[in-house]
Amino acid sequence: MTGVQVPVPVRQRESTAHALFRLSRPQQWHKSVMLFAAPAAAGALESPIVVLEAAIAAVGFVLLAVAIYAFNDIRDAPDDRRHPRKQLRPVAAGALSPLTAAAFGTTSALLGLAVVSGLGWKTFALGAAYLVAQVLYVAGLKHIAVVDLVVVALGFVLRAAAGGTAAGLPVSHWFLLVSLFGAMFLVTGKRKAEHLAAGNAVSRPVLAAYPSSWLDQVMTVSLLGTALSYGMWAFQYLGHDVHRELLAVSFLPFFTGLLRYALLVSTGRGEEPEHEIFRDRVLLTAGLTWTVLLTVGLYFA
């Protein structure tokens, strides 16, 4: 007597290579553009060496991030299977075994550390700190209210700082504050959008600990901190009495973009900040105007 064969879902029939590629979340790799932020803000992207060093650092941090995605998907697989979208992740869907994902993640982590180690001990230390912080996040910190927001925001700050150390550039304190407050603003906005969306508490239990009014308060504080820090950087470039008019003018579209994103979050959007800028015309216009003013002010003024 033969048993009845259960059809295998399409996602489970994909090749291991394709499943590993999906596990790596290439749609998230753009976050490593933060490694170019410090050299860009220092007006140093005209140097091919600086660009190359920042690019190498970006590759290293992408590999470290891939390792975190792998570890996260292994740990969250039971919860992901109950989520309408995350159930398609390779481990949750059964396309990859936890052992395969763990081996892939460990290899990515070691390769990432090897890459950043070639850029000096400071960059290696920042890369190692990023890896440790994110592993702790996956291991349990993401379930602790407030701590989860801080750790995610810290990841952006560490990447921003690593871009400067990799290229051997001094990093402005105002730049680091913009990175910290800006990351907190975006992360809190994302949590707020998830809080408003039905069903997300299943895969992110910490959302239940956040009153909507508290998230609004943190967004407001983060928005103010981002705006003030950017204003101090733009009006007094790198802490010196060097006044560049276009950098000062760039504050207006920058602030407009912050306010617009806050408005989108309050209406239930903003769960994917990187996509909203292309969906909203005002946000896109503000972003493009800010980019042009900043580029001209730093490199052509």
N, C-alpha and C positions, 0 to 999 in steps of 0.2 A: 504494500500500500504506500503510495507516494503522498507526501504532504502537499498542501496547497501553497504555491509560491506567491509571495506578496510582491507586487510590483515595486521596484526601486524608484524613488523619486528622481526626477531629472538631475537635480543638483548632486545627487550621490553618484551619478554615472559619469561625472566629469573627470578629467585626468587629474592625477596628483599634482602635476605642474601647475595646472590652471587653478586648482584649489589653493595651492600655496600662494599663488599670485593674488588671489582674492583675499586670502588671510593677511597679506601684506598691506591691504587697503591703499592701493595707489592713489585713490581719490583724496587721501589725507597727506600725501607727500608734499603738497604745496605749502604746508605749515613751516617747512624748513627754509622758506624764503626769509624767515626771521634771521637766519645766519648772515644775510646780506644787509640787514637793517643798519647795524653799527657802521660798517664801511660806507654805506650810502650816506648816512647822516654825517659822517666825517668828511664827505666830499672826496672819498678815496677810490671810487669805482673806476676812475680813469686809469688806474694802475692794473695792468694784466696780472701781475703777481698777486695783488690783493684779491682780485676776482677769483683767481685760481685757488687761493688758500681758503676763501670763503666757500667756494664750491666743494672743495674736499671736505670741509667741516660739515657742509650740508649733507653730503653723502653719508658721512659717519653718523650723523644724527638721524637720518632716515633709517639706517640699519638698526639703530638703537630703538627707534619708534616701532619698527617692524617686530622686534623682539617683544616689546610690550604688548602689541596687538595680539601676538600669538599666546602669550601667557594669560592675557585678559580673556580671550575666547575660550581657553581651556577651563578657566575658573568659572566663567559665566555661562557655560554651555547649558546647564539645566534650566536657568532662568531664560536664556535666549530662546529656547524651544517653545516657550509660552508667549513670545513676543511676535506680533504679526510680520515684522520686517527682519528682526535679528535672528529669527529661526532659520534663515537662509545662510547664515554664516557657516563656513566650511565644517568646523568642529560640531556645532549644534546640529547641522544637517546630516552629519555622518560621512561627509565627503573626505574628512581627514580624521585619523585617530588621534587622541590626546598625546600619545607617545610621539607620533610624527610631528605634530605641531610643536611639542616641547623641544624636540631635537632641532627643528628649524629655528625656533626662537632663540635657543642657546647659541646656535651657530651665528645668527644675525647679531646677537649681543657681543660676542667675541670679535667678530669682524668690525663692528662699529667702534668698539674700544680700540682695536688695532689701528683703525683709520685716524681717529682723533689723537691717538698717542703720538703720531708723527707730526703733529702741529704744536708740540710743546706741552709742558706739564700743566700749564694753566687750562688749556683747552681739554686736556685729558681729565683733569679734575672736575671740570664743569660737565663733561660727558658722563663721567662716573657718577657724579651727584645726580644728574638727570635720570640715569638708569636706576639708581637706588631709590630715588624718590618715587618714580613711576611704578617700580616693582612693589614698593610698600603701598602705593595707592591701590594697585590691583589686589594685593593681599588682604586689604581690609580698610585702609584709610578712606576709600571712596564711600564707605558706609557711615562715616562720621561727619555729621553736619558741620559746616564751616571749613573743617580741615580739607574736605574734598575740593572745595573751591580754591583754597590757598595752594594746594599741591598742583592742581591743573594750571593755575596762573603762574606758579613758580617754574613750570616747565617751559613756558614761553620766555620768561626772563633769562633762564639759563641758556636757552638757545640764542637769544639776542646778545648776551654777554660773550658767548663762545665765538660768535662771528667777529667780535672785536679782538679777542685774544688770539684767534687763529691767524689774523692778519697783522698782529703786533701793533694794534692801534689802541690808544687810550679811549675808554668808554666814559662818556659824560654821565654824571650822576642823574642829571635831569632825564637823559635818555633811558636810563634804567627805571626811573620812576614812571615815565610814560609807558614803558613796556609792562610794568607791574600793574598799574591802575587800568591800562587799556585791556590787558588780559583779564583782569577781574571783572571789568565791565562786560566784555564779550561772554565770559564763562557764566556770569550771573544772568545775563540776558538769555543765554541758551537754557539755563535751568528754569528760568521764568517761562520760556516758551514750552519746555517740556512739562512744566507744572500745569500749564493751561491745556495741554494735549491729553486726551483720554488714553489710559492704558499704559503710559510710560512708567508709572510707579511699579509695574510688575518687574521690569528689568533694572530700575534704578530706585530701590526702596528708600534711599535717603531723601527723595523728594517729599515724602510724607512729613519730614521734620522741618520743612521750610514753609512758614506761612507766606502767602503771596505778598502781604504788606511788608514783610521783612526783606524779601527779595527786591521789592521796589526801593526800599531804603538803601540797600547795598548798591544797587544800580545807580542811584542818585549820587551817593558818595564816590563811587568809582568814576562816574562821568565827570564829576567836579575835579577829582584828583587827576584824571587824565588831561582835562582841559587846562588846569593850572600848570601842571608839569610841562605840557607841550608849550604853553605860552612862555614859561620861563626859559625853555630851551630855544624857542624861536626868536624871542626878543633879545636874548643875551646868549648868543651862540656859543656853545661849549663853555659857558661860564666866563668868557672874555667880553670886554666892552667892544664887541664888533657887531655893529647893527646892519643887518641885511634886510632891506625893505621887503623883498618878496617873501622871505621867510616869515616876517611878521604878518604879511597879508595872508599867508597860507593858513593862519589860525582860523580865519573865518570859514572856509570850506571844511576844515577839519572839525570844528565845533558843530557846524551844520550837520555833518555826517553822523556825529555822535548823537545829536538830538533826534535825527531822523530814524536811526536804528532803534533808539529807545522808544520812539513812537510805534515802530513796527512790532516791537516785542510786546507792547501794551495791547496790541490788537490781535495777539496770538501767533504772530510770525516771529522769525528769528532763531528757530531751532538749528538752522544751518547758516550761520553768519556769512560764510564764504560764498553762499549762493544768493543771498539776499541782495548783495551789491549789484548783481546782474539782473535781478528781477524788478528792482525799484529804480525808476528813472532819476528821482531826486538824489538818492544815495549814490547812484552811478555817476551822475553829474558832479556831485560834491567830491567824490573820490578822484575823478579824472582831473578836476580843477586843482585839487590839492596836490596831486602828483606833478602836474605841470609846473605849478608855482614852486614846489620844493625842488624839482630838478633844475629849473632855471636859476633859482636863488642859490643853489649850492654849486652848480657847475658852470654857469654862464654869466652870472652877475659880476 
